[in-house]
Amino acid sequence: MSTWWVGGYGPDMEGSGTGIGLLSSKDDGSLQYDGVFAEAPSPAYLLRRGDVLYAAAEGLGTVESFGLDGTPLASVSTGGTWPCHLAFAGDLLIAANYRDGSVGVIADGTLARVIPSAGGHAHASLLLDDATAVTLDLGLDQLHLHTLPGVERYASVDLPAGTGPRDIAELPDGRLLVLGELSGRLLSFTWSDGMLVAGASADLPGFVVGDHASGIALHGEFTYVGLRGSNRIAVLTGLEPVGWVSCKGDWPRYLVASEGVLHVANQLSNEIVSFRLGPDGMPALIGSPTAVASPTHLIRRD
């Protein structure tokens, strides 16, 4: 039986959560809520490395760390406001601070560096190779490249105005997908000879004006994207549109695919909804939703 951690918004971010929750998979693939794993203020994004679970406490502007038994370990500033994403680049922990656009770099449990941004909204990062990391700036419509281990920004890639780059994922063939939250498009890039080379792009099926695309989930050849507003899940094969289904809730903030099941965190309807993924890639609803307060992120525990 698989177990999961779920993070979400608490009162300091206008949510109703109390910390990191613990869930387990049921026989049909859906989830059941097993209680609070660790109390924390708005643990909006979770990341595990080894025996430590890290949580971006978005309202506090810190990274909170916990042992695998839920014991609090440390609290470190991200150097900015509203940290919404965490990623490791070697031994460095990179925090994307959405509200002020800065990127915080944590080394050995200490804030080592802050890369400021004027008018930006940092939202994600990804290790491209052993010497390079990319960060996404939703506010400036840019991808920023950084050398490692010093995390020195050396170049930026401009995206079409109004893209709003929010999430990034790597396809099995090595292509990188960048999600435009505001444009409703997926953009592809290849990382070659120290350069991000733009490739094809695609409109998200089911996206309507006013939607905010939320995140990418990959499962085999299929790509899934949450559409907040119309409350849909867009389905593609790589960059080829397949169709869309209802998320069966409100505001699909995050989604993850595992063992043939797509789990969708519907933030505003306070639930996680699970879908069985068929050979055609289309999600089919499994049973009733799982009640979870203001969920924003979900990761496997085992």
Backbone bond lengths (Angstrom), bond angles and torsions (degrees), N, CA, C in turn:
res aa  C-N    CA-C-N  psi(-1)  N-CA   C-N-CA  omega(-1)  CA-C   N-CA-C  phi
1 M - - - 1.464 - - 1.523 109.57 -
2 S 1.316 116.77 126.49 1.462 121.83 179.89 1.522 110.44 -78.00
3 T 1.327 115.10 145.61 1.462 120.31 174.43 1.524 109.09 -121.40
4 W 1.330 114.58 155.94 1.459 121.27 -170.86 1.521 110.64 -138.62
5 W 1.330 115.18 155.02 1.456 122.06 166.85 1.527 108.28 -109.98
6 V 1.321 116.80 142.57 1.452 121.42 175.65 1.519 109.07 -128.89
7 G 1.334 115.31 133.12 1.455 121.44 175.21 1.513 109.98 -108.95
8 G 1.326 116.60 161.58 1.453 119.08 -178.97 1.514 112.00 -166.91
9 Y 1.315 115.00 178.72 1.455 121.63 -179.14 1.526 111.07 -85.70
10 G 1.334 114.40 138.52 1.454 121.82 172.22 1.516 110.22 -105.17
11 P 1.338 117.77 -170.17 1.463 121.21 -176.18 1.524 114.32 -57.94
12 D 1.348 118.36 -30.23 1.466 119.05 -179.53 1.522 112.57 -70.59
13 M 1.346 117.48 -11.91 1.463 121.86 174.97 1.532 110.28 -124.01
14 E 1.331 115.67 29.03 1.464 123.73 175.89 1.524 112.60 62.24
15 G 1.332 116.19 32.91 1.451 121.34 175.27 1.508 110.76 -116.73
16 S 1.339 115.66 -174.31 1.462 120.01 -176.67 1.528 112.62 -122.53
17 G 1.326 117.20 9.43 1.454 120.04 -179.78 1.521 112.76 -76.13
18 T 1.345 115.56 161.22 1.469 120.70 179.14 1.527 112.65 -118.15
19 G 1.322 117.44 -3.69 1.461 118.86 -179.59 1.507 111.69 160.08
20 I 1.326 115.59 -156.01 1.457 122.69 179.15 1.522 108.34 -85.58
21 G 1.323 116.19 126.17 1.452 120.91 -179.71 1.514 112.03 -97.85
22 L 1.318 115.31 160.49 1.463 122.63 177.87 1.523 108.48 -116.52
23 L 1.337 116.00 132.17 1.452 121.62 178.56 1.522 109.71 -130.07
24 S 1.309 115.86 163.42 1.462 121.41 175.22 1.521 109.24 -138.82
25 S 1.333 115.47 152.69 1.455 121.21 -179.41 1.521 110.54 -80.43
26 K 1.315 115.98 138.19 1.460 121.82 174.40 1.532 109.34 -91.87
27 D 1.311 115.85 172.58 1.462 120.53 -176.01 1.526 112.52 -59.49
28 D 1.333 116.99 -32.10 1.461 119.38 -178.26 1.525 113.08 -84.06
29 G 1.350 117.28 -1.29 1.448 121.57 179.34 1.511 114.65 99.12
30 S 1.320 117.68 -15.46 1.461 120.32 176.70 1.526 109.35 -76.92
31 L 1.321 116.30 179.22 1.459 121.09 -173.11 1.524 111.51 -115.77
32 Q 1.327 114.33 153.31 1.458 119.82 170.35 1.523 108.29 -123.86
33 Y 1.335 115.16 144.24 1.466 121.17 -178.48 1.516 109.29 -86.73
34 D 1.335 116.39 126.41 1.462 121.73 -175.68 1.517 114.17 -109.81
35 G 1.330 117.31 10.17 1.455 120.05 175.70 1.517 113.48 111.96
36 V 1.341 115.06 -177.37 1.465 122.05 -177.84 1.521 109.41 -82.07
37 F 1.324 116.15 126.19 1.466 122.17 176.31 1.524 110.68 -81.60
38 A 1.331 116.48 -44.01 1.466 121.28 179.69 1.518 108.44 -155.97
39 E 1.322 116.28 135.49 1.461 120.05 175.97 1.522 108.98 -75.08
40 A 1.328 115.31 135.84 1.462 121.54 179.90 1.521 108.14 -163.03
41 P 1.341 117.81 145.85 1.467 120.63 179.80 1.526 111.59 -81.11
42 S 1.312 117.63 111.60 1.465 123.88 176.14 1.533 113.35 49.19
43 P 1.346 117.67 62.71 1.471 120.33 175.49 1.533 109.36 -75.75
44 A 1.320 116.31 83.10 1.461 122.28 -167.96 1.517 113.03 -74.17
45 Y 1.331 117.98 -27.26 1.468 121.89 -178.23 1.519 108.54 -140.64
46 L 1.325 116.08 137.75 1.460 121.96 -175.72 1.522 110.23 -120.21
47 L 1.328 115.20 147.27 1.460 121.29 179.59 1.517 108.79 -151.76
48 R 1.324 115.66 128.44 1.464 119.35 178.58 1.521 110.32 -108.04
49 R 1.314 115.59 138.32 1.462 121.59 167.55 1.519 107.67 -137.97
50 G 1.325 116.04 117.90 1.449 120.50 -179.73 1.514 111.77 60.44
51 D 1.315 116.57 -125.44 1.456 122.26 -177.07 1.524 113.24 -96.28
52 V 1.325 116.97 19.29 1.470 120.81 -177.60 1.522 109.84 -126.85
53 L 1.325 116.21 134.88 1.452 123.47 172.64 1.528 107.99 -106.92
54 Y 1.328 115.59 126.16 1.460 121.51 179.67 1.529 109.14 -106.40
55 A 1.324 115.57 143.15 1.460 120.88 178.97 1.525 109.32 -133.50
56 A 1.334 116.22 130.62 1.458 120.90 173.18 1.523 108.27 -81.49
57 A 1.326 116.66 106.84 1.468 121.58 177.39 1.526 107.23 -82.50
58 E 1.328 115.56 93.92 1.459 119.86 -166.92 1.522 112.80 -62.49
59 G 1.312 117.57 -42.61 1.459 119.79 -178.65 1.510 113.58 -68.12
60 L 1.333 117.11 -36.20 1.462 121.84 -178.80 1.521 113.01 -79.66
61 G 1.331 117.48 -26.25 1.456 120.27 -174.01 1.512 111.93 76.57
62 T 1.337 116.95 36.73 1.457 121.36 -178.49 1.523 110.58 -133.94
63 V 1.326 114.24 165.44 1.455 121.72 166.30 1.515 107.18 -107.60
64 E 1.331 115.94 121.36 1.457 122.03 177.24 1.533 107.86 -100.84
65 S 1.325 117.32 137.03 1.459 120.07 179.30 1.521 110.25 -120.16
66 F 1.350 114.20 149.77 1.461 121.84 -174.56 1.523 110.02 -139.86
67 G 1.327 115.27 149.34 1.444 119.97 168.81 1.515 109.75 -74.06
68 L 1.312 116.13 169.00 1.459 119.65 -176.89 1.519 112.68 -72.24
69 D 1.328 117.45 -5.83 1.456 121.25 173.08 1.525 111.74 -98.99
70 G 1.350 116.79 5.83 1.454 121.29 179.19 1.515 114.52 91.73
71 T 1.342 118.26 0.14 1.464 120.98 -179.71 1.522 110.84 -68.99
72 P 1.340 119.15 126.50 1.466 120.38 176.93 1.530 110.45 -64.08
73 L 1.329 116.57 138.52 1.465 121.12 -178.54 1.523 112.41 -113.20
74 A 1.327 117.53 -50.64 1.461 119.55 -175.58 1.515 109.98 -159.50
75 S 1.345 114.62 163.75 1.455 122.67 175.30 1.520 107.63 -135.94
76 V 1.336 116.97 125.23 1.462 121.58 -175.87 1.522 109.33 -130.54
77 S 1.330 117.29 135.30 1.459 121.48 176.99 1.526 110.20 -66.59
78 T 1.347 115.77 144.64 1.460 120.45 173.78 1.524 111.55 -91.73
79 G 1.325 117.04 -2.47 1.456 120.45 178.82 1.517 114.17 78.64
80 G 1.331 116.94 8.20 1.458 120.11 -179.53 1.509 110.95 -154.10
81 T 1.323 116.32 -163.74 1.463 120.73 -176.88 1.530 110.93 -120.78
82 W 1.300 114.14 142.07 1.455 124.88 179.26 1.536 112.89 60.31
83 P 1.326 118.31 59.10 1.471 119.13 173.87 1.528 110.18 -64.02
84 C 1.339 116.24 127.01 1.468 120.56 -173.00 1.518 113.10 -123.06
85 H 1.336 118.26 -4.51 1.466 120.79 -177.24 1.524 108.87 -153.21
86 L 1.340 115.00 142.31 1.461 122.16 177.26 1.519 109.06 -129.09
87 A 1.331 116.25 144.21 1.462 121.23 174.91 1.511 108.87 -155.30
88 F 1.316 115.55 148.47 1.457 120.12 175.47 1.518 110.45 -93.01
89 A 1.320 115.44 139.31 1.460 123.42 170.18 1.518 106.02 -124.61
90 G 1.318 115.98 93.36 1.460 119.39 -169.87 1.513 108.96 66.96
91 D 1.321 116.70 -126.41 1.459 121.49 178.67 1.524 112.71 -91.49
92 L 1.308 117.26 1.44 1.456 121.59 -178.30 1.522 110.43 -94.94
93 L 1.316 115.69 138.95 1.458 121.84 175.36 1.526 107.99 -102.29
94 I 1.338 115.55 121.90 1.463 121.01 -177.72 1.526 109.17 -105.06
95 A 1.324 115.19 125.98 1.466 121.73 179.91 1.515 109.45 -112.48
96 A 1.340 116.83 126.56 1.462 122.31 176.68 1.520 108.54 -92.08
97 N 1.315 116.64 116.70 1.470 122.52 -179.28 1.528 108.93 -96.13
98 Y 1.331 115.79 107.99 1.453 120.13 -171.39 1.530 112.85 -67.71
99 R 1.310 117.05 -47.16 1.469 118.72 -167.57 1.528 112.54 -66.79
100 D 1.336 118.07 -43.30 1.464 119.14 -179.06 1.531 112.57 -103.07
101 G 1.329 117.44 -2.59 1.454 120.89 174.85 1.500 116.04 80.79
102 S 1.323 117.66 -2.09 1.459 119.80 -176.61 1.526 111.10 -77.61
103 V 1.320 114.74 163.39 1.460 122.66 175.80 1.525 107.75 -120.67
104 G 1.329 115.59 122.14 1.456 120.74 178.90 1.517 110.77 -98.81
105 V 1.325 116.46 137.86 1.462 122.78 179.96 1.517 108.31 -116.36
106 I 1.322 116.24 119.46 1.460 122.50 -177.57 1.522 109.16 -109.61
107 A 1.326 115.57 127.30 1.460 121.70 179.99 1.518 109.17 -130.61
108 D 1.331 115.70 129.14 1.473 120.95 178.15 1.522 112.03 53.83
109 G 1.335 116.20 39.35 1.453 120.72 176.01 1.512 115.14 76.41
110 T 1.343 117.37 14.87 1.461 121.55 -178.22 1.527 109.88 -134.19
111 L 1.322 116.51 142.56 1.452 120.32 174.42 1.520 108.80 -67.40
112 A 1.341 116.05 113.44 1.458 120.67 -173.43 1.517 112.90 -98.66
113 R 1.338 116.58 -27.69 1.464 118.79 -174.00 1.522 109.04 -161.75
114 V 1.327 115.42 144.90 1.459 121.33 173.76 1.529 107.81 -126.99
115 I 1.333 116.02 125.69 1.461 121.07 176.80 1.525 107.10 -102.11
116 P 1.344 117.49 109.91 1.474 119.82 -174.46 1.516 112.01 -76.03
117 S 1.341 114.76 167.27 1.460 121.54 176.23 1.515 108.65 -146.00
118 A 1.314 115.83 134.83 1.461 120.69 178.27 1.524 108.78 -97.33
119 G 1.334 115.93 107.38 1.455 120.53 177.55 1.506 114.89 82.84
120 G 1.322 117.19 10.78 1.450 119.92 -176.78 1.512 114.22 -96.70
121 H 1.330 115.37 174.34 1.456 123.62 174.35 1.528 108.11 -141.84
122 A 1.328 116.93 89.34 1.463 119.91 179.61 1.527 109.51 -63.60
123 H 1.341 116.47 139.81 1.456 116.99 -176.66 1.515 115.39 -138.10
124 A 1.314 120.89 -14.10 1.459 120.46 -179.58 1.516 108.90 -167.41
125 S 1.327 115.79 164.64 1.462 121.13 174.71 1.524 108.43 -149.64
126 L 1.330 115.38 161.51 1.460 120.86 -178.96 1.518 108.94 -154.12
127 L 1.321 116.46 138.96 1.455 122.23 174.65 1.524 108.49 -78.83
128 L 1.330 117.59 119.87 1.462 121.84 -178.01 1.526 111.63 -88.52
129 D 1.319 116.07 -39.21 1.463 122.12 173.16 1.521 107.11 -158.68
130 D 1.306 117.70 -174.61 1.461 119.97 -174.55 1.524 113.49 -63.58
131 A 1.322 116.82 -16.30 1.460 119.95 -174.99 1.520 113.78 -118.84
132 T 1.340 117.56 3.16 1.463 119.08 -172.68 1.524 111.46 -143.71
133 A 1.337 115.55 138.36 1.460 122.17 172.57 1.519 108.79 -128.65
134 V 1.341 115.62 149.10 1.453 121.20 176.24 1.520 108.64 -115.73
135 T 1.332 116.61 140.93 1.455 121.60 171.99 1.528 108.43 -120.52
136 L 1.336 115.45 149.20 1.461 121.65 -178.78 1.519 109.60 -104.95
137 D 1.323 116.41 132.44 1.458 121.40 177.57 1.519 109.06 -115.83
138 L 1.337 115.41 103.29 1.464 122.65 -176.57 1.524 111.47 -66.22
139 G 1.331 116.02 -32.49 1.456 119.33 -176.38 1.511 114.03 -78.49
140 L 1.339 116.76 -32.07 1.462 120.89 -176.68 1.524 113.36 -100.56
141 D 1.337 117.81 -1.84 1.463 121.40 -176.89 1.522 110.89 54.82
142 Q 1.337 115.33 50.60 1.454 120.30 -178.82 1.526 111.57 -138.62
143 L 1.321 115.25 152.12 1.457 123.64 167.30 1.519 106.79 -109.47
144 H 1.330 116.98 125.13 1.456 121.37 -177.32 1.524 109.70 -104.59
145 L 1.326 116.82 135.03 1.452 122.91 179.20 1.525 109.66 -104.62
146 H 1.352 115.24 139.52 1.455 121.43 -176.61 1.518 110.32 -134.22
147 T 1.331 114.84 140.11 1.458 119.45 173.87 1.523 109.35 -83.86
148 L 1.323 115.86 150.47 1.453 122.80 176.39 1.522 108.54 -117.83
149 P 1.346 118.28 153.90 1.468 126.02 7.75 1.520 115.50 -88.22
150 G 1.327 119.19 -0.96 1.453 119.76 -174.31 1.510 114.62 -79.74
151 V 1.332 118.25 -11.10 1.468 124.33 -176.32 1.530 109.71 53.00
152 E 1.330 114.09 60.88 1.456 121.57 175.87 1.524 108.28 -102.28
153 R 1.321 116.60 123.11 1.463 120.90 179.07 1.520 109.40 -73.68
154 Y 1.331 116.70 125.52 1.461 119.50 -176.29 1.524 113.85 -122.85
155 A 1.312 118.03 -11.93 1.463 119.47 179.05 1.516 109.74 -162.65
156 S 1.329 116.14 158.62 1.459 122.36 175.74 1.523 108.84 -135.89
157 V 1.328 115.44 144.57 1.458 122.20 178.43 1.526 107.88 -110.25
158 D 1.318 116.75 122.18 1.453 121.39 179.74 1.526 110.39 -81.15
159 L 1.322 116.09 134.90 1.451 122.85 175.29 1.534 109.22 -106.47
160 P 1.324 118.09 164.03 1.469 119.08 177.72 1.529 111.59 -55.60
161 A 1.306 116.08 140.16 1.465 120.64 179.78 1.520 110.09 -56.69
162 G 1.344 115.66 135.86 1.450 120.70 179.68 1.515 114.61 87.07
163 T 1.344 117.26 6.98 1.469 120.11 178.62 1.529 111.16 -68.29
164 G 1.326 117.07 -51.30 1.458 120.82 -176.98 1.521 112.46 67.17
165 P 1.344 119.46 61.14 1.469 121.25 -177.56 1.526 111.45 -61.24
166 R 1.332 116.30 121.20 1.459 121.04 -173.11 1.519 113.31 -117.23
167 D 1.329 117.56 -37.94 1.466 120.69 -174.11 1.518 109.04 -140.13
168 I 1.347 114.91 157.80 1.460 120.76 -179.60 1.522 108.23 -142.67
169 A 1.321 116.39 142.20 1.457 121.63 179.72 1.518 108.52 -148.24
170 E 1.338 115.67 154.64 1.459 121.17 -179.55 1.520 110.08 -107.53
171 L 1.329 115.76 124.75 1.449 121.56 176.91 1.530 110.51 -74.71
172 P 1.333 117.66 160.14 1.469 119.98 179.25 1.525 113.63 -56.49
173 D 1.343 117.26 -27.92 1.467 119.42 -179.76 1.519 112.90 -84.43
174 G 1.343 117.38 4.30 1.453 121.28 176.76 1.517 114.50 95.05
175 R 1.321 118.07 -12.37 1.465 119.59 176.53 1.528 110.43 -66.91
176 L 1.307 115.43 149.02 1.457 121.93 177.26 1.521 109.09 -103.79
177 L 1.323 116.21 132.16 1.450 121.55 175.40 1.520 109.27 -103.78
178 V 1.303 117.30 128.89 1.461 123.29 175.91 1.522 107.59 -114.19
179 L 1.320 116.43 126.71 1.459 122.19 -177.16 1.519 111.19 -93.34
180 G 1.329 115.62 125.50 1.456 121.15 173.55 1.524 109.91 -89.55
181 E 1.328 116.71 105.91 1.469 120.09 -179.11 1.517 111.59 -61.22
182 L 1.323 116.78 -40.14 1.459 120.71 -172.63 1.527 112.70 -92.65
183 S 1.323 117.05 -31.26 1.461 120.39 -178.28 1.518 112.89 -84.71
184 G 1.343 117.22 -19.79 1.456 119.73 -176.90 1.508 112.48 68.91
185 R 1.334 115.92 35.47 1.458 120.29 -179.54 1.524 110.28 -129.44
186 L 1.326 114.49 151.60 1.457 122.09 168.74 1.521 107.84 -104.16
187 L 1.329 115.61 129.15 1.454 121.90 177.82 1.523 108.53 -111.19
188 S 1.312 117.43 141.94 1.463 120.11 179.17 1.528 110.69 -112.63
189 F 1.328 114.16 148.17 1.459 121.55 177.91 1.519 108.45 -140.43
190 T 1.320 115.35 154.20 1.459 120.80 167.53 1.520 107.66 -116.42
191 W 1.339 114.74 143.84 1.468 121.08 177.73 1.522 106.59 -100.25
192 S 1.337 116.43 109.26 1.455 121.02 -173.15 1.519 110.38 -142.88
193 D 1.323 116.11 126.21 1.472 121.80 177.10 1.517 112.35 52.73
194 G 1.335 115.59 41.92 1.455 120.47 176.80 1.516 114.93 74.59
195 M 1.335 116.78 17.70 1.460 120.32 -179.76 1.516 110.89 -131.82
196 L 1.328 116.32 146.19 1.455 122.20 169.78 1.518 107.84 -91.57
197 V 1.322 115.49 115.23 1.455 120.99 -177.34 1.526 109.13 -105.38
198 A 1.326 116.83 121.23 1.458 121.43 -177.38 1.518 111.03 -70.65
199 G 1.343 115.19 140.53 1.455 121.24 177.41 1.512 110.28 -123.02
200 A 1.309 116.03 -143.90 1.459 121.13 -177.79 1.522 111.14 -71.58
201 S 1.320 115.76 163.58 1.462 121.48 174.99 1.522 108.13 -139.27
202 A 1.333 116.05 166.81 1.461 119.93 -176.77 1.516 110.44 -150.40
203 D 1.340 115.91 145.60 1.453 121.32 171.13 1.526 109.51 -74.84
204 L 1.308 116.50 144.98 1.461 121.22 177.90 1.521 109.68 -80.20
205 P 1.327 118.08 124.04 1.463 119.23 177.74 1.526 110.66 -63.49
206 G 1.325 116.13 134.59 1.460 121.46 179.35 1.511 114.33 91.21
207 F 1.341 118.55 -10.60 1.464 121.63 -179.33 1.519 109.25 -71.29
208 V 1.350 115.74 132.95 1.461 120.74 176.86 1.515 109.16 -125.03
209 V 1.312 116.59 161.31 1.461 121.52 179.83 1.527 109.88 -56.75
210 G 1.321 116.06 130.70 1.455 121.63 -177.41 1.504 113.85 99.42
211 D 1.336 118.30 -13.98 1.466 121.51 176.18 1.523 110.95 -68.46
212 H 1.329 114.42 156.77 1.465 122.28 171.84 1.532 107.29 -126.40
213 A 1.324 116.26 106.65 1.463 119.46 177.83 1.524 109.06 -66.43
214 S 1.339 116.82 141.77 1.463 118.61 -168.30 1.516 115.53 -110.29
215 G 1.318 119.20 -48.00 1.455 119.24 -174.32 1.513 111.31 -166.43
216 I 1.338 114.54 162.84 1.458 122.17 -178.10 1.523 109.31 -107.27
217 A 1.330 116.70 136.45 1.462 122.59 168.99 1.520 107.71 -127.51
218 L 1.326 116.84 138.34 1.457 122.21 -179.23 1.519 109.66 -114.90
219 H 1.339 115.47 141.25 1.463 120.59 175.69 1.513 108.04 -150.53
220 G 1.337 116.74 107.07 1.446 120.34 -175.51 1.514 110.00 61.00
221 E 1.329 116.23 -127.62 1.458 120.53 -179.14 1.524 112.87 -85.59
222 F 1.336 117.56 -2.67 1.457 120.59 -171.29 1.528 112.60 -101.84
223 T 1.334 113.84 148.41 1.460 123.31 177.55 1.524 108.19 -119.14
224 Y 1.330 116.08 134.01 1.466 121.66 179.95 1.529 109.31 -123.05
225 V 1.332 116.48 138.86 1.461 122.09 -179.07 1.522 108.90 -136.68
226 G 1.327 116.78 132.66 1.453 121.42 175.59 1.519 111.43 -80.74
227 L 1.327 116.28 139.42 1.463 122.94 178.22 1.519 108.94 -118.98
228 R 1.328 115.21 102.61 1.461 120.22 179.89 1.530 109.40 -82.07
229 G 1.312 115.98 131.49 1.464 121.88 -175.97 1.506 108.50 121.01
230 S 1.327 116.41 -72.76 1.464 119.73 173.15 1.521 110.63 -76.50
231 N 1.353 116.44 -13.32 1.466 122.82 175.71 1.530 111.70 58.23
232 R 1.321 113.80 59.22 1.453 122.05 -178.35 1.528 110.59 -128.55
233 I 1.326 114.39 164.64 1.451 122.15 171.05 1.521 107.28 -116.03
234 A 1.330 116.69 116.74 1.456 121.71 176.43 1.520 109.18 -82.43
235 V 1.321 116.27 139.93 1.461 122.42 -178.61 1.528 109.16 -122.67
236 L 1.331 115.63 129.62 1.456 121.10 178.33 1.527 108.95 -136.30
237 T 1.328 115.72 158.57 1.459 121.49 166.06 1.517 106.14 -102.94
238 G 1.345 116.08 101.04 1.452 118.45 -170.36 1.513 108.82 62.52
239 L 1.340 116.01 -107.11 1.462 121.33 178.58 1.522 112.69 -112.48
240 E 1.319 117.41 7.93 1.457 120.86 179.84 1.532 109.81 -94.80
241 P 1.329 118.34 118.62 1.475 120.78 -179.51 1.527 111.87 -60.93
242 V 1.336 115.72 137.61 1.462 122.64 176.82 1.523 110.67 -112.19
243 G 1.327 117.08 -45.96 1.459 120.83 -179.28 1.509 110.52 164.23
244 W 1.323 116.60 -163.92 1.457 120.83 178.07 1.520 109.37 -151.40
245 V 1.350 114.75 159.11 1.461 121.76 174.25 1.523 108.23 -136.40
246 S 1.314 116.06 162.08 1.458 121.15 173.80 1.528 109.72 -67.35
247 C 1.336 116.48 144.25 1.467 120.54 175.47 1.525 111.18 -81.24
248 K 1.334 117.22 -3.23 1.467 123.28 178.15 1.527 112.64 59.47
249 G 1.321 115.54 32.94 1.458 120.46 178.75 1.518 109.14 -171.96
250 D 1.330 115.50 -159.23 1.457 121.04 -174.83 1.519 110.73 -125.14
251 W 1.347 115.91 121.61 1.462 123.89 171.48 1.543 111.69 72.26
252 P 1.342 117.35 71.56 1.473 121.36 -179.96 1.522 111.33 -68.86
253 R 1.313 115.24 89.15 1.470 122.30 -172.58 1.526 112.11 -72.10
254 Y 1.331 116.63 -37.53 1.460 119.79 -175.30 1.520 109.12 -148.87
255 L 1.330 116.54 149.59 1.450 120.55 176.77 1.522 109.74 -145.74
256 V 1.343 115.10 147.70 1.457 121.35 -178.18 1.522 108.36 -144.58
257 A 1.332 116.32 140.31 1.461 121.81 179.51 1.523 109.19 -110.17
258 S 1.341 115.66 135.04 1.461 120.89 -179.67 1.517 109.11 -156.10
259 E 1.330 116.26 131.67 1.462 122.31 174.90 1.521 112.36 52.62
260 G 1.325 116.50 42.66 1.455 121.07 176.01 1.508 115.27 77.59
261 V 1.336 116.79 12.14 1.465 120.98 -179.69 1.524 109.26 -127.82
262 L 1.335 116.07 137.19 1.455 122.65 174.58 1.520 108.61 -103.58
263 H 1.333 116.65 122.01 1.467 122.15 177.35 1.528 108.41 -105.22
264 V 1.318 116.70 129.99 1.463 122.64 -175.73 1.523 108.99 -120.26
265 A 1.336 116.16 122.91 1.464 121.90 177.81 1.527 108.47 -89.47
266 N 1.324 116.21 102.84 1.463 122.24 178.42 1.528 108.22 -89.59
267 Q 1.315 115.53 98.30 1.469 121.68 -169.22 1.521 113.26 -60.95
268 L 1.314 118.12 -49.07 1.459 120.51 -170.69 1.523 113.40 -82.06
269 S 1.330 118.21 -17.83 1.465 119.83 174.58 1.523 111.45 -99.99
270 N 1.344 116.82 7.39 1.467 122.57 170.44 1.532 112.54 55.64
271 E 1.349 114.30 58.36 1.461 117.96 -177.62 1.524 110.79 -163.03
272 I 1.321 114.19 158.12 1.457 121.61 168.39 1.521 106.94 -114.81
273 V 1.335 115.21 127.39 1.453 121.78 -178.69 1.523 108.35 -111.60
274 S 1.334 116.81 135.40 1.468 121.90 -176.28 1.526 110.50 -112.72
275 F 1.333 115.29 141.26 1.455 122.64 -178.18 1.526 109.49 -130.24
276 R 1.314 117.14 135.40 1.456 121.95 171.24 1.526 109.30 -79.01
277 L 1.346 116.45 134.69 1.455 121.48 -178.74 1.524 109.48 -99.76
278 G 1.326 116.04 119.48 1.451 121.00 -178.72 1.512 112.13 -88.73
279 P 1.326 117.41 177.98 1.473 121.51 179.38 1.521 113.55 -59.16
280 D 1.347 116.56 -27.44 1.459 119.83 178.84 1.524 112.48 -84.15
281 G 1.349 116.35 -0.89 1.454 120.89 178.78 1.503 115.58 85.15
282 M 1.313 118.48 -10.33 1.455 120.37 -175.77 1.527 110.65 -79.72
283 P 1.337 117.19 133.20 1.464 121.63 -179.22 1.533 112.16 -75.31
284 A 1.349 116.20 135.67 1.463 122.39 176.33 1.526 108.44 -119.24
285 L 1.318 116.88 127.04 1.460 122.65 -174.26 1.525 111.73 -58.12
286 I 1.345 114.91 136.61 1.466 121.77 174.10 1.523 108.11 -109.15
287 G 1.294 118.30 111.64 1.459 122.72 170.10 1.507 115.70 53.86
288 S 1.327 114.43 -149.86 1.463 122.34 -176.21 1.521 110.57 -92.36
289 P 1.350 118.02 154.62 1.458 120.82 177.73 1.526 111.65 -67.74
290 T 1.322 115.72 159.27 1.461 123.14 177.39 1.518 108.72 -100.02
291 A 1.307 117.66 120.88 1.460 121.17 -178.08 1.531 110.37 -70.70
292 V 1.332 115.85 122.20 1.466 123.56 176.86 1.523 106.93 -144.26
293 A 1.318 117.51 132.62 1.462 121.22 -175.96 1.528 111.30 -73.04
294 S 1.333 116.24 118.70 1.466 124.37 171.57 1.526 113.58 46.07
295 P 1.340 119.34 53.79 1.469 120.13 -174.81 1.528 112.30 -72.06
296 T 1.331 115.90 138.42 1.459 121.41 179.45 1.521 113.10 -125.93
297 H 1.326 118.68 -18.28 1.468 120.42 -177.76 1.510 109.61 -156.61
298 L 1.345 114.94 148.01 1.463 121.34 -175.86 1.525 108.89 -144.44
299 I 1.354 118.01 128.22 1.450 121.16 177.61 1.522 110.52 -136.99
300 R 1.332 115.38 153.94 1.457 120.48 176.12 1.520 110.35 -68.59
301 R 1.328 115.66 138.84 1.456 120.88 177.73 1.525 111.20 -91.77
302 D 1.344 116.98 -33.70 1.464 121.01 -177.46 1.530 110.72 -103.86
